[in-house]
Structures are given as C-alpha cells and as structure tokens.
Amino acid sequence: MRVKTPNLGKVYLNLCPGWCLTHNNAHHDNGRIVIGWCPCSFHVNILSMSSQFIHCEVKPTQGGKGFFCTFVYGFNEISSRGALWDGIREIAKKVEGGWVLMGDFNDLSSVDDRIGSTVRVAEIRPMMDCLNECGLTDVKASGKYFTWTNKQEGTARVFSRIDRVIANSIWLDSFDQAAVTFLPEGDFDHTPVVLRVYEVPLIKRPFKFCMWCYYSSMMDAVKEAWRQPVQGCHMYQVVEKLKRVKGVLRTLKKQGFGEAERDLIQATEEFTMIQDKLHENPGNIECIEQERIVRGKVQRAKKCVQAMLQQQAKLNWLKCGDENTRIFYQAIKARRRQNRIHAIHNEQGESVETHEKVSTAFLEYNKNLFTGKEQQQVVLSTLIERGKSITEEHKRIIMCPVTKEDVRRVMFSIPDDKAPGADGFNSCFYKKCWEIVGD
C-alpha cells in the first residue's frame, strides 16, 4: 500500500481498527509501503527497511511455523532498482529459515512478462540474476497472469507481470499448501494479490503399485492371492484377483513392507558394521560371505527407493543413481505443488475453494460434458470418402482372435515408469508376475 504521510492518520483510524501498522515513510518523502497485521494472530518484528522494501519476521501467536517476509515496492527506473537487488542479496545472506517476498517489483524476469512493448534481455537480467543468486522462485499462482496495465486505448495498451510472490525452498517446503491468487484489477492499474495457505484435506490415498517388485515376498503374496478360485467370466476373475492382490500388498505395507527408505538405512548400517569387522579381521570367511549377502540387500533397497522416487517425480529422462536422489525429491515436491488445485470457477462462474466444492465442480463439468445430448448432425458420406478408410485386410486383422502372446507382447512393450491404470497396477507388475498372472 502506498500512502503519503499526511494521510496516515486516516489509515490508522479507518482501515482495520485494532490492527498494528508500520510504514517506510522515513526513507521516502512520498510514502511507499504500509503493512498491517492483527496482533491477535501474528507477532511481527521489523528487521530492516529502505525506500523499496520492509523486511520483517512473522510468528503466529497460536504457535506454528514462523518465517521471514519482505514487502517490496520497486522504483520505476532501472538504475534506481539496483539498490533493491543489493538489499535483497544482503537479506539472503542473513536469512536462516523460510523467506517469502511479495509486492510490486516493477521489473520483469522473462521476455513473456510483458505484451504491447518490447522486452530486452538487458532489462530482465538484473532481476533474474538476483533471484538465481538468492535461490528464489515463484509461489504457485492462479488468476490473472499480467498484473499491471497502463489503461491506454488500442495499440497503446501495455500489460506487464511486475507484481509477484516469490520464496526460497525452505518456505515452499514449510508451506507446501500455499497458493497465490491474482484478482481482477477493476478500476485500478494493478491486480490485488492474495497469498493463502490452504488446509491439508484428509483424503485416502489410492493404491499405486511402485517398488514392491524388488521384494521376493511380494511374489509369494501375489501367488497366494492369485491361485484362489473365482467364479465368473474371465474379465470378472481378473478384476477380483487384482482386488485380492491389492489387499495383500496393502497389508504388507502396514507391516512395514513398504518402508523402502527405512530398509535402505537399516541395510546400509548393517553393511557398514560388517565391513568394519572385515577390516579388523580381513581373512574371516564368514564376514566375507556376510558382506556379499548384505551388499545384495543394499543394492535391492537402493533400487526400490530410486524406483519409487522416479515414478513419483515423473522424470523419465533421469537415470536412477545415488547422486540423483536430491533431484528426485525436489522434482516430487515441485510436481505436487503444481498439481494441487485449491480453487476453481465452477460452471456458474462462482469461485470455490474448499476441497469438496472443487471436486464437485470437476465432477459436474465432466458429467455434463460426457452425458449431454448426442450429436444429431449427420456426417456427410462425401467427407468420409475423402479421408482414409480401413481396407479388407485391416478388417481381417482387427477381427482376428487375440492370443496370449499378443497380450504379452503389448504388455512387455510398455515401459515400467508409465502411469498405472485406474486400479493402480502398472506394466511393471504384470511383467514381474507374468508367470503367475499371465494365464
């Protein structure tokens, strides 16, 4: 908020009575930033300020995670914003914990951040360099992409994305349910910005077959569940047996079977202990044999962890390896944040934000889309004749009986890391258990 000094009294009296407010008017004559907070909800400690930012520490009064927050209002001139980037760099050196910055930076970080006027690389470089050096990225946002307009007519109209909310990785990990909404600007030239941390919905996670194929006990469990007879047609038998397998695997997971990372830690510790004994007694045949056995356990545990992480991260281009574990985790977190939908407009144009209402909006839209009236327009035969059509040979191939070998060939051609079906089983399950489930 930008308020000149003579008007501050009106703000204190009329805007959010009972709130605490502070400003940086001492650093600029025209007044640039005013921030307010409810003292019943937050403790705010002002750490530093300048003519272009106010930096503070925020702590909830009811407990919870505290963080650092910087409110920004950058100058219009490129040369004047140099002090802003230097100030942010200095803060980054001192910050130890979550840090979020928000406001009008009056600058661009991409050539796509403005239309109606040319964007030069030299113009975006100062902000890009600062964000990269400080490890800052945009918080997931929805709503209006361009946050400012000059309100001019015709070809003179310019749209820019100069207002933003950015944070470091610690803040993003601490508040992974946070999302930014850029509202319509109305009569103003800037769009209002709302940063909100949504409540985590308690929902049951669907079954997903992942890294179990590396465990020998999984094969025994699948074999036991699959051999139990089921009455009905072939398709019904397959579906029911898959349900049984799913239940068995879930039971194994509850018993600690699915804790791949824990298994890796325990196997690694055991491996280290045996190697220490072997160094004390290099000729011990028993220790040499134990080292060989435990090495196999460590390798299997690593494969399980990497398979799990790779599937969750959807990084098909990245090969499994110890050096990639951090990349996997970062990609998983970024993917989960990006895939979350906290708010949406339903078919009536209303904005809904709760998990139940968002789910209902998706269901209603797709129900109306796929259960609407059938198309009554007749397709002209002349249009069909212009395109390609199947031949008699194609018909013969299509009508041929499907053999077990055909199913096997298609199944084994699907990569292991492809998304599973609606039942949660991917091609990796069928490949590993083909001798059991193939018939």
C-alpha positions in Angstrom: 0.0 0.0 0.0 1.3 3.5 -0.9 0.1 6.3 1.4 1.5 9.8 1.8 2.5 10.9 5.3 -0.4 13.4 5.9 -2.9 10.6 5.2 -1.5 8.0 7.6 -3.8 9.1 10.4 -6.9 8.4 8.3 -5.5 4.9 7.5 -4.9 4.1 11.2 -8.4 5.2 12.2 -10.4 3.7 9.3 -8.5 0.7 8.0 -8.7 -2.4 10.1 -9.3 -0.9 13.6 -7.2 -2.6 16.3 -4.5 -3.7 13.9 -0.8 -2.7 14.1 0.6 -0.8 11.2 4.1 0.3 10.1 5.5 2.2 7.1 8.7 3.2 5.4 7.9 6.9 5.0 11.1 7.9 6.9 13.0 6.5 3.8 10.9 8.3 1.1 9.0 11.6 1.1 6.0 10.4 -0.9 5.3 7.3 1.2 5.6 3.9 -0.5 4.8 1.0 1.7 2.3 0.4 4.6 1.8 -3.0 6.1 -0.7 -4.0 8.8 -1.3 -7.1 10.9 -3.7 -8.4 13.5 -1.8 -8.5 16.8 -4.1 -11.4 18.0 -2.8 -13.6 15.1 0.8 -12.6 14.5 3.9 -11.1 16.1 5.8 -9.0 13.6 9.3 -7.9 14.2 10.6 -5.3 11.8 14.2 -6.2 11.0 15.2 -3.7 8.3 13.7 -1.3 5.7 14.6 1.0 2.9 12.8 3.1 0.3 11.9 0.0 -1.7 11.2 -2.7 0.9 10.3 -3.6 4.5 11.8 -6.8 5.9 10.3 -8.5 9.0 10.0 -11.7 10.9 6.5 -13.1 11.3 5.5 -15.5 14.1 1.9 -16.8 14.7 0.7 -16.1 18.2 -1.0 -19.5 18.5 2.2 -21.4 17.7 3.2 -22.7 14.3 6.0 -22.1 11.9 7.4 -18.6 11.8 9.1 -17.1 8.7 10.7 -14.1 7.2 8.7 -11.8 4.9 9.8 -8.9 2.7 7.3 -6.4 1.3 8.6 -4.8 -1.9 7.7 -1.7 -3.9 10.5 -1.1 -6.5 11.3 2.2 -8.2 10.2 2.7 -11.8 13.7 3.5 -13.1 16.0 0.6 -13.8 19.0 2.4 -12.4 17.2 3.1 -9.1 16.2 -0.6 -8.6 19.9 -1.6 -8.3 19.6 -0.8 -4.6 16.6 -3.1 -4.3 18.5 -6.1 -5.7 21.5 -5.3 -3.5 19.3 -5.1 -0.4 17.6 -8.5 -1.2 21.1 -10.1 -1.7 22.1 -8.8 1.8 19.0 -10.1 3.4 19.6 -13.5 1.7 23.0 -13.8 3.4 21.4 -13.4 6.8 18.1 -15.3 6.5 18.1 -18.7 8.2 14.8 -20.2 7.5 11.7 -19.7 5.4 11.6 -16.5 3.4 8.8 -15.1 1.2 8.8 -11.8 -0.7 5.8 -10.1 -2.2 4.8 -6.8 -3.8 5.3 -4.6 -6.9 8.9 -5.3 -8.1 8.4 -3.0 -11.1 10.6 -5.4 -13.1 10.4 -8.5 -15.3 12.1 -11.9 -15.1 11.1 -13.2 -18.5 10.5 -11.9 -22.0 7.0 -13.2 -21.7 6.2 -10.9 -18.8 5.0 -8.0 -21.0 3.0 -7.6 -24.2 2.4 -4.3 -26.0 6.0 -3.2 -25.7 9.4 -4.7 -26.5 11.3 -6.6 -23.7 15.1 -6.6 -23.9 17.3 -9.2 -22.3 19.3 -6.4 -20.5 16.0 -5.4 -18.9 15.3 -8.7 -17.3 18.8 -9.7 -16.4 19.1 -7.8 -13.0 16.0 -9.5 -11.5 16.9 -12.9 -13.0 20.4 -12.7 -11.6 19.1 -11.7 -8.1 16.5 -14.5 -8.0 19.1 -17.1 -9.1 21.7 -16.0 -6.6 19.2 -15.9 -3.7 17.5 -19.2 -4.6 14.1 -17.6 -5.0 11.3 -19.0 -7.2 7.6 -18.0 -7.8 5.0 -19.4 -5.5 2.3 -21.3 -7.4 -0.2 -18.8 -8.7 -3.5 -18.7 -10.4 -5.8 -16.0 -11.8 -4.5 -13.1 -13.9 -1.1 -13.6 -15.4 -0.4 -9.9 -16.2 -0.7 -7.8 -13.0 -0.4 -4.3 -14.4 -1.8 -2.4 -17.3 -1.3 1.2 -18.4 -5.1 1.5 -19.2 -4.3 3.1 -22.6 -6.6 2.6 -25.6 -6.0 0.5 -28.7 -2.4 -0.5 -29.6 -1.0 1.7 -26.9 -2.2 -0.7 -24.2 0.6 -2.5 -22.3 0.2 -5.5 -20.0 3.1 -6.5 -17.6 3.7 -9.0 -14.9 5.5 -6.9 -12.3 3.7 -8.0 -9.1 4.6 -11.3 -7.7 5.1 -13.6 -4.7 8.4 -15.4 -4.5 10.0 -17.6 -1.8 13.0 -19.8 -1.0 12.9 -23.6 -0.9 12.6 -23.7 2.9 9.4 -21.6 2.8 8.0 -23.6 0.0 8.6 -26.8 1.8 7.2 -25.5 5.1 4.0 -24.1 3.4 3.6 -26.5 0.5 -0.2 -25.9 0.5 0.3 -22.2 -0.2 -1.1 -20.6 -3.4 -1.3 -17.1 -4.8 -4.3 -15.6 -6.5 -4.2 -12.6 -8.7 -7.6 -11.0 -8.7 -9.2 -8.8 -11.4 -7.8 -5.2 -11.3 -11.2 -3.4 -11.7 -10.6 0.3 -11.9 -7.0 0.0 -10.6 -3.9 -0.4 -12.8 -2.6 -3.3 -10.5 -4.3 -6.6 -9.7 -4.8 -7.3 -6.0 -2.7 -10.3 -4.8 -3.8 -12.8 -2.2 -1.4 -15.3 -0.6 -3.2 -18.1 1.2 -2.1 -21.3 2.9 -4.9 -23.9 2.4 -5.8 -26.6 4.9 -4.5 -30.1 4.1 -7.5 -32.3 3.2 -7.5 -35.7 4.9 -8.2 -38.0 1.9 -7.5 -41.6 1.4 -4.6 -42.2 -1.0 -5.4 -44.5 -3.9 -3.4 -47.7 -4.3 -0.4 -47.4 -6.6 2.0 -50.3 -7.4 5.5 -48.9 -7.2 8.7 -50.6 -5.9 7.3 -53.9 -4.5 8.6 -55.9 -7.4 12.1 -55.9 -5.9 11.0 -57.9 -2.9 10.8 -61.7 -3.1 8.0 -61.8 -0.5 5.8 -59.9 -2.9 5.9 -62.7 -5.4 4.7 -65.2 -2.7 1.9 -62.9 -1.7 0.7 -62.5 -5.3 0.9 -66.2 -6.0 -1.1 -67.0 -2.8 -3.8 -64.4 -3.7 -4.0 -65.3 -7.4 -4.4 -69.1 -7.0 -7.6 -68.8 -5.0 -10.5 -69.7 -7.4 -13.1 -67.1 -8.5 -16.4 -67.9 -10.3 -17.4 -65.8 -13.2 -16.3 -64.7 -16.7 -12.6 -64.2 -17.4 -12.7 -60.4 -17.1 -14.5 -60.7 -13.7 -12.0 -63.2 -12.5 -9.1 -60.9 -13.3 -10.7 -57.9 -11.6 -11.5 -59.8 -8.5 -8.0 -61.4 -8.3 -6.4 -57.9 -8.7 -8.5 -56.7 -5.8 -7.2 -59.5 -3.7 -3.6 -58.8 -4.6 -4.2 -55.1 -3.8 -5.5 -56.0 -0.4 -2.5 -58.3 0.3 0.0 -55.7 -0.7 -1.7 -53.1 1.5 -1.4 -55.5 4.4 2.3 -56.0 3.7 2.8 -52.2 3.7 1.1 -51.8 7.1 3.6 -54.4 8.4 6.5 -52.2 7.3 7.0 -53.8 3.9 6.6 -50.6 2.0 9.1 -48.5 4.0 11.7 -48.5 1.3 13.8 -45.7 2.7 13.9 -47.3 6.2 15.0 -50.6 4.7 17.8 -48.8 2.9 19.0 -47.1 6.0 19.0 -50.3 8.0 20.7 -52.3 5.2 23.4 -49.5 4.9 24.1 -49.5 8.6 24.4 -53.3 8.6 26.7 -53.2 5.6 29.0 -50.6 7.4 29.1 -52.8 10.6 30.1 -55.9 8.6 32.8 -54.0 6.7 34.2 -52.7 9.9 34.5 -56.2 11.2 36.1 -57.3 8.0 38.8 -54.6 8.3 39.6 -55.9 11.8 39.8 -59.5 10.6 40.4 -59.4 6.8 40.7 -63.2 6.5 37.4 -64.1 8.1 35.5 -66.2 5.6 32.2 -65.8 7.4 32.4 -62.0 7.3 33.3 -62.1 3.6 30.1 -64.1 2.9 28.0 -61.8 5.1 29.3 -58.8 3.2 28.3 -60.4 -0.1 24.8 -61.0 1.2 24.2 -57.6 2.8 25.6 -55.9 -0.3 22.8 -57.5 -2.3 20.3 -56.2 0.3 21.7 -52.7 0.0 21.5 -52.8 -3.8 17.9 -54.0 -3.8 16.9 -51.4 -1.3 18.5 -48.7 -3.4 16.6 -49.9 -6.5 13.4 -49.7 -4.5 14.0 -46.2 -3.3 15.1 -44.9 -6.7 12.1 -46.7 -8.5 9.7 -45.1 -6.0 11.2 -41.6 -6.4 11.4 -41.8 -10.2 7.8 -42.8 -10.5 6.7 -40.0 -8.2 8.8 -37.4 -9.9 7.9 -38.5 -13.4 11.5 -37.8 -14.6 11.8 -40.3 -17.4 15.0 -38.7 -18.7 16.8 -39.2 -15.4 18.5 -42.5 -14.6 18.5 -43.9 -11.1 21.6 -43.2 -9.1 22.7 -42.1 -5.6 23.6 -38.7 -6.9 20.1 -38.1 -8.3 18.2 -38.6 -5.0 18.0 -34.9 -4.2 16.9 -34.1 -7.7 14.1 -36.7 -7.4 12.9 -35.2 -4.1 12.9 -31.6 -5.5 11.0 -32.7 -8.6 8.5 -34.6 -6.5 7.8 -31.6 -4.3 7.5 -29.2 -7.3 5.2 -31.6 -9.1 2.9 -32.0 -6.1 2.7 -28.2 -5.6 2.0 -27.7 -9.2 -0.7 -30.4 -9.4 -2.7 -29.2 -6.4 -5.8 -27.3 -7.3 -7.1 -25.2 -4.3 -9.6 -23.0 -6.1 -11.5 -23.0 -9.3 -14.5 -21.4 -11.0 -17.5 -23.7 -11.4 -19.9 -23.7 -14.4 -21.9 -21.0 -12.8 -18.8 -18.7 -12.7 -18.5 -18.9 -8.9 -15.1 -19.2 -7.3 -15.0 -22.3 -5.0 -12.1 -23.1 -2.7 -12.8 -26.0 -0.4 -11.7 -29.5 -1.4 -15.3 -30.8 -1.5 -16.5 -27.9 -3.7 -13.5 -28.1 -6.1 -14.1 -31.9 -6.5 -17.8 -31.3 -7.1 -17.0 -28.6 -9.8 -14.8 -31.1 -11.7 -17.4 -33.9 -11.4 -20.3 -31.7 -12.6 -18.3 -30.3 -15.5 -17.3 -33.8 -16.8 -20.7 -35.3 -16.1 -22.3 -32.6 -18.3 -19.6 -32.9 -20.9 -19.9 -36.7 -21.4 -23.6 -37.3 -20.6 -25.0 -34.4 -22.6 -27.2 -34.8 -25.7 -26.0 -36.9 -28.5 -24.9 -35.2 -31.7 -27.8 -35.1 -34.1 -25.9 -33.7 -37.1 -25.4 -36.3 -39.9 -21.9 -36.9 -41.1 -21.8 -36.5 -44.9 -20.6 -39.6 -46.8 -18.7 -37.4 -49.2 -16.5 -36.2 -46.3 -15.8 -39.8 -45.2 -14.9 -40.8 -48.8 -12.2 -38.1 -48.9 -10.4 -39.5 -46.0 -8.6 -42.8 -45.4 -10.7 -45.8 -44.5 -9.8 -49.3 -43.4 -9.3 -52.0 -46.0 -10.5 -55.6 -46.0 -7.0 -56.6 -44.8 -7.4 -54.2 -41.9 -10.8 -55.7 -41.0 -9.3 -59.2 -41.1 -6.5 -58.2 -38.7 -8.9 -56.4 -36.3 -11.3 -59.4 -36.2 -8.5 -61.9 -35.6 -8.6 -63.7 -32.2 -6.3 -62.1 -29.6 -3.8 -64.6 -28.3 -1.9 -64.8 -25.1 1.3 -64.0 -26.9 -0.3 -60.8 -28.4 -1.2 -59.7 -24.9 2.3 -60.5 -23.6 4.0 -58.6 -26.4 1.9 -55.5 -25.9 2.3 -55.6 -22.1 6.1 -56.0 -22.3 6.4 -53.1 -24.8 5.1 -50.7 -22.2 7.9 -49.0 -20.1 7.9 -49.7 -16.4 7.7 -46.0 -15.5 4.4 -45.3 -17.4 1.4 -44.2 -15.3 -0.6 -47.0 -13.8 -4.2 -47.8 -14.7 -7.3 -46.9 -12.7 -6.7 -49.9 -10.5 -3.1 -48.7 -9.6 -1.2 -51.5 -11.3 1.4 -50.6 -13.9 3.1 -52.7 -16.6 6.0 -53.4 -14.2 3.6 -55.5 -12.0 2.4 -57.7 -15.0 6.0 -58.1 -16.3 7.4 -59.3 -12.9 4.4 -61.5 -12.2 3.7 -62.8 -15.7 4.3 -66.4 -14.8 1.6 -66.1 -12.1 -1.0 -63.8 -13.8 -0.3 -64.4 -17.5 -2.8 -67.2 -17.8 
